[in-house]
Amino acid sequence: MKEKLLLTFFLFSISGCFAQTQKLKKGKVLNENFPLQGIEVLNLNSKKTTKTDTNGEFSIAIEAKDSLMFISKNYHYKKICINKEDVNNNNLVINLTLKPEELEEVVVIKKKALPMIKFDKNIANQLTLEKAARNPKPYGVYDGTIENGIGVAIPLGGSRKKIHQIDFKELVKENTDEKYYAEILKLKPEEIGLFIEFCDADPNSKEVLKNTNPLKLMNFLLEKNREFKKLPSH
């Protein structure tokens, strides 16, 4: 009987220790003291995710030695490693840096000014008479033209602006940088291009492209990175 009680107590003690290793972590994400809403928070170890609320606040289950990554399309990502002090501290504040807006290159072409043409009324009248002589119009019959009018061609339907379709490689370029490949994926500079080609060849990349969610993209890249590392040679 005593052995059973001791065994039960031992099992409860172990389960209690495991339960205490994880804790609900609270924190806040800011940019220049301004709270950021909708920032993706990813626990790289447990794969649990959450988002910041309107006050920039979040809560996520963590334990010591976990890594948290904060992801947004408009801000540089940030990765932190959780230590024992962080687990018991609920005043975690993360500051993200806004990505610089990339402007397209503008090419200015200098054009020569056209010479000024002086209007001569006598010449205009002479041209009108010559035109009337060449194309006499039947009296009393309207042919749809305007006397001494100017012919204007009006295009039908209007012009349509082409919509640029972003591809997977462009999506990856917009949401990642060299720091991400070096620190998170542990890739060498010469491996980055090959890795992106490897990801683009996966049919699932088209699904990621349909829903341009930064968190979904990061999860896809992390999964493909594990496969890429298993290849015999790059």
Secondary structure, 3 states (H helix, E strand, C coil): CHHHHHHHHHHHHHHHHHHHHCEEEEEEEEECCEECCCCEEEECCCCCEEECCCCCEEEEEECCCCEEEEECCCECCEEEECCHHHHCCCCEEEECCECCCCCCCCCCCCCCCCCCCCCCHHHHHHHHHHHHHHCCCCCCCCCCCCCCCCCCCCCCCCCCCCCCCCCHHHHHHHHCCHHHHHHCCCCCHHHHHHHHHHHHCCCHHHHHHHCCCHHHHHHHHHHHHHHHHCCCCC
